[in-house]
Amino acid sequence: MSELFKMKEMMDQFGISEDTLRYYEKMELLPPVTRLSNGHRRYTHVHQEALRMIRCLKKTGMSLQELKPIIQLQMNTTDTTNHKEWNQLLTDYQQKIELQQQELQFIKEMIEMKLKTGEQFGQFDLT
């Protein structure tokens, strides 16, 4: 049997609230959660993996609605068609992130140049 985790353990590991975890469940961003006879939720490594993916995609600026199809396809990749669609969604998003990286690199270089030269916007040599 795979290792099971309590809600508190998942909250601590991922730095999320109980409400957030329940919201992800309600949005079907997580696979169905096992409940013990006392009603307490138990999570598995699959839930951890889904939460890692959610955290990564959110850090790129993706909304929960945007990442939902990717997460749901990930949970259903036994079907070859779903697997191809999942790969395409991730490939498309990877390209978007690469463009963001290029834009951020340009911004970083501009800031570094301004710091190095000490020039401010609108400074002109009037002599």
Rosetta blueprint (number, residue, H / E / L):
1 M L
2 S L
3 E L
4 L L
5 F E
6 K E
7 M H
8 K H
9 E H
10 M H
11 M H
12 D H
13 Q H
14 F H
15 G L
16 I L
17 S L
18 E H
19 D H
20 T H
21 L H
22 R H
23 Y H
24 Y H
25 E H
26 K H
27 M L
28 E L
29 L L
30 L L
31 P L
32 P L
33 V L
34 T E
35 R E
36 L L
37 S L
38 N L
39 G L
40 H L
41 R E
42 R E
43 Y E
44 T L
45 H H
46 V H
47 H H
48 Q H
49 E H
50 A H
51 L H
52 R H
53 M H
54 I H
55 R H
56 C H
57 L H
58 K H
59 K H
60 T L
61 G L
62 M L
63 S L
64 L H
65 Q H
66 E H
67 L H
68 K H
69 P H
70 I H
71 I H
72 Q H
73 L H
74 Q H
75 M H
76 N L
77 T L
78 T L
79 D L
80 T H
81 T H
82 N H
83 H H
84 K H
85 E H
86 W H
87 N H
88 Q H
89 L H
90 L H
91 T H
92 D H
93 Y H
94 Q H
95 Q H
96 K H
97 I H
98 E H
99 L H
100 Q H
101 Q H
102 Q H
103 E H
104 L H
105 Q H
106 F H
107 I H
108 K H
109 E H
110 M H
111 I H
112 E H
113 M H
114 K H
115 L H
116 K H
117 T H
118 G L
119 E L
120 Q L
121 F L
122 G L
123 Q L
124 F L
125 D L
126 L L
127 T L
